[in-house]
Each structure stands twice: as C-alpha cells, then as structure tokens.
Amino acid sequence: MLKNIVSAIGAALRAAFALVRAAVSIPGRAVGALLGGGAAPPVEDLPEVQDLAARLAAADAEDQDNYAKIARAIWHWCVESLIADGPVAVPSWLPRPVKSWLPGLSAKEAEAIVSVEKSAIQAHVRGLYGLPGVRKVQSLAPVKWSPEPARRKAAPVDATCEPARRPA
C-alpha cells in the first residue's frame, strides 16, 4: 500500500515539473520563432539522405534481379534433371551454397520446385520461407536418382470367357 502511495506522489511530481518546464520554455520558443530560428529541416529532405536512399533502392533492385536469375536457373536445372532422369551439371556461376545444394535434391524435390512459381523459388533460396517438400538451401551430398520401378498392370479380363468349372 505504501508503495502505491509513493508511486502516485512520484508521478504527480513528474507531471508538475513537466508542466513547469513547458511553461518556462514558451517565451524562448516564441523569441526564436520571431528571430527566424526555426527547426532543422526534416532529415528526409537532406541531399545526402536522398542519395543514400537512391543507392539503397538501386542495390535492392540489383539483388532482386540477381535472385530472380538464380531462381530461373534452378527451375531450368530441375526441368533438365527431370528430363534426364538424374542430376545434370550445375551452372558454374551460381552461388556456392546453391551449387552444393542442387546435386543433393531428389526427384520429388525437383518436381516440387518445378511446380511452383519462380518467385517462390526465389524466396526459398533467400531463406524467406520454405517450399513444402524441399529441404532448405544447404550443403547436401550428391544423390543418384533411381528410376521408379515399373508397376505391373493387371492383364485385361476377357468378358467373353466363362469361368472354368470344376468337375464334381
């Protein structure tokens, strides 16, 4: 209870001092405004800040273009690997983590990558969010794709044949 009383008194004193400080500063602010002393221009209007913002926007656009190019290359690699029934050569210009990741993908992961939009591939490579059924970009051991075993189809049943009868 005593703690609450002391806290309330402290809050009242802080509010009173803030009011006195605001009242005392009014004449100084009025004189400053009359003599032309105004506030500094907003930081966003400074040419240095505008130049930095333009450079950052250009760098971000360049990164977006680079990741879009990487996503297209990954998509093409997956398509070519699916056609060849196994991992194909990885383009040498890709970043090192991607180059060590692609040969370790399975056929199901390649199918999952081919079935999504390139912007989703780009987000997966950047680590923004993962693609379902695809491991994150990391160093993976190269794998050999084994062709799926051919499933035997049942022989068609001839409807004109009568079932064999057993002698009684």
C-alpha positions as a printed NumPy array, in Angstrom:
array([[  0.   ,   0.   ,   0.   ],
       [  2.808,   2.375,   0.91 ],
       [  4.488,   1.503,  -2.371],
       [  1.39 ,   2.651,  -4.315],
       [  1.208,   5.928,  -2.394],
       [  4.883,   6.732,  -3.039],
       [  4.452,   5.826,  -6.71 ],
       [  1.43 ,   8.14 ,  -7.049],
       [  3.29 ,  11.035,  -5.382],
       [  6.255,  10.493,  -7.736],
       [  4.009,  10.529, -10.799],
       [  2.304,  13.741,  -9.635],
       [  5.677,  15.457,  -9.083],
       [  6.931,  14.389, -12.54 ],
       [  3.787,  15.763, -14.178],
       [  4.072,  19.068, -12.26 ],
       [  7.726,  19.531, -13.254],
       [  6.956,  18.723, -16.913],
       [  4.213,  21.389, -16.879],
       [  6.539,  23.989, -15.329],
       [  9.307,  23.148, -17.85 ],
       [  6.872,  23.581, -20.78 ],
       [  5.624,  26.922, -19.393],
       [  9.169,  28.238, -18.892],
       [ 10.244,  27.303, -22.434],
       [  7.34 ,  29.128, -24.157],
       [  8.997,  32.598, -24.17 ],
       [ 12.261,  31.18 , -25.522],
       [ 10.483,  29.363, -28.351],
       [  8.464,  32.497, -29.212],
       [ 11.615,  34.66 , -29.415],
       [ 13.336,  32.03 , -31.54 ],
       [ 10.424,  31.925, -33.962],
       [ 10.364,  35.75 , -34.25 ],
       [ 14.094,  35.953, -34.957],
       [ 13.916,  33.278, -37.662],
       [ 15.448,  30.435, -35.734],
       [ 13.306,  27.516, -36.775],
       [ 13.626,  23.814, -36.539],
       [ 16.103,  21.985, -38.727],
       [ 14.722,  20.639, -41.988],
       [ 13.43 ,  17.072, -41.865],
       [ 16.182,  14.517, -42.274],
       [ 14.463,  13.053, -45.348],
       [ 14.984,  16.339, -47.255],
       [ 18.776,  16.341, -46.912],
       [ 20.552,  15.57 , -50.21 ],
       [ 22.838,  13.042, -48.527],
       [ 19.865,  11.069, -47.271],
       [ 18.145,  11.18 , -50.66 ],
       [ 21.352,   9.997, -52.357],
       [ 21.733,   7.148, -49.868],
       [ 18.088,   6.141, -50.343],
       [ 18.566,   6.087, -54.121],
       [ 21.71 ,   3.943, -53.809],
       [ 19.946,   1.524, -51.448],
       [ 16.973,   1.242, -53.815],
       [ 19.329,   0.529, -56.734],
       [ 21.193,  -2.113, -54.708],
       [ 17.907,  -3.734, -53.676],
       [ 16.715,  -3.814, -57.288],
       [ 20.033,  -5.383, -58.31 ],
       [ 19.668,  -8.044, -55.587],
       [ 16.118,  -8.791, -56.727],
       [ 17.302,  -9.205, -60.324],
       [ 20.153, -11.459, -59.193],
       [ 17.881, -13.709, -57.118],
       [ 15.345, -13.847, -59.971],
       [ 18.138, -15.009, -62.299],
       [ 19.209, -17.651, -59.755],
       [ 15.592, -18.841, -59.375],
       [ 15.243, -19.207, -63.166],
       [ 18.5  , -21.193, -63.307],
       [ 17.317, -23.51 , -60.501],
       [ 13.995, -24.071, -62.261],
       [ 15.747, -24.885, -65.558],
       [ 18.197, -27.203, -63.768],
       [ 15.301, -29.095, -62.181],
       [ 13.471, -29.427, -65.511],
       [ 16.61 , -30.662, -67.281],
       [ 17.331, -33.104, -64.456],
       [ 13.802, -34.492, -64.582],
       [ 14.072, -34.964, -68.339],
       [ 17.466, -36.671, -67.961],
       [ 16.227, -38.847, -65.047],
       [ 19.107, -37.674, -62.883],
       [ 21.036, -34.619, -61.774],
       [ 22.713, -32.714, -64.611],
       [ 25.681, -30.355, -64.433],
       [ 25.125, -27.334, -62.197],
       [ 25.833, -23.921, -63.783],
       [ 29.185, -22.692, -62.553],
       [ 28.067, -19.087, -61.993],
       [ 25.565, -19.997, -59.252],
       [ 26.454, -19.101, -55.644],
       [ 28.406, -21.759, -53.76 ],
       [ 25.559, -22.755, -51.378],
       [ 23.207, -23.325, -54.315],
       [ 25.853, -25.29 , -56.236],
       [ 26.315, -27.657, -53.292],
       [ 22.547, -27.907, -52.723],
       [ 21.247, -28.766, -56.2  ],
       [ 23.026, -32.131, -56.736],
       [ 21.614, -33.369, -53.422],
       [ 17.983, -32.807, -54.372],
       [ 15.773, -35.811, -55.004],
       [ 13.452, -36.218, -57.966],
       [ 10.436, -35.425, -55.761],
       [ 12.075, -32.204, -54.594],
       [ 12.858, -31.257, -58.2  ],
       [  9.22 , -31.893, -59.129],
       [  8.108, -29.714, -56.229],
       [ 10.412, -26.911, -57.387],
       [  9.194, -27.132, -60.992],
       [  5.57 , -26.982, -59.877],
       [  5.842, -23.621, -58.054],
       [  6.3  , -20.08 , -59.299],
       [  9.775, -18.68 , -59.688],
       [  9.083, -16.036, -57.042],
       [  8.521, -18.86 , -54.531],
       [ 11.835, -20.429, -55.586],
       [ 13.476, -17.041, -55.112],
       [ 12.027, -16.727, -51.602],
       [ 13.181, -20.266, -50.765],
       [ 16.741, -19.52 , -51.898],
       [ 16.797, -16.276, -49.914],
       [ 15.549, -18.141, -46.853],
       [ 12.39 , -16.046, -46.516],
       [ 10.162, -19.117, -46.415],
       [ 10.494, -22.73 , -47.399],
       [  8.877, -24.711, -50.159],
       [  6.839, -27.69 , -48.965],
       [  8.717, -30.92 , -49.567],
       [ 12.032, -29.197, -50.389],
       [ 14.969, -29.037, -47.998],
       [ 16.458, -25.625, -47.284],
       [ 19.49 , -24.422, -49.219],
       [ 22.44 , -26.114, -47.554],
       [ 25.29 , -28.374, -48.465],
       [ 23.836, -31.75 , -49.457],
       [ 25.583, -34.909, -50.537],
       [ 25.041, -35.634, -54.25 ],
       [ 22.467, -38.337, -54.894],
       [ 21.749, -40.68 , -57.785],
       [ 18.181, -40.766, -58.914],
       [ 16.869, -44.271, -59.289],
       [ 14.116, -44.738, -61.799],
       [ 10.878, -45.777, -60.238],
       [ 10.179, -49.465, -60.772],
       [  7.645, -50.141, -63.466],
       [  4.387, -51.229, -61.964],
       [  2.882, -54.312, -63.458],
       [ -0.526, -53.776, -64.874],
       [ -3.101, -56.465, -64.431],
       [ -3.914, -58.352, -67.575],
       [ -7.223, -57.293, -69.054],
       [-10.056, -59.628, -68.259],
       [-11.827, -61.038, -71.266],
       [-15.517, -60.658, -70.574],
       [-16.457, -63.287, -73.157],
       [-14.689, -66.127, -71.356],
       [-16.66 , -68.188, -68.98 ],
       [-15.096, -69.155, -65.712],
       [-13.671, -72.666, -65.633],
       [-15.859, -75.166, -63.859],
       [-14.575, -77.868, -61.67 ],
       [-15.764, -81.336, -62.204],
       [-17.938, -82.572, -59.434]])
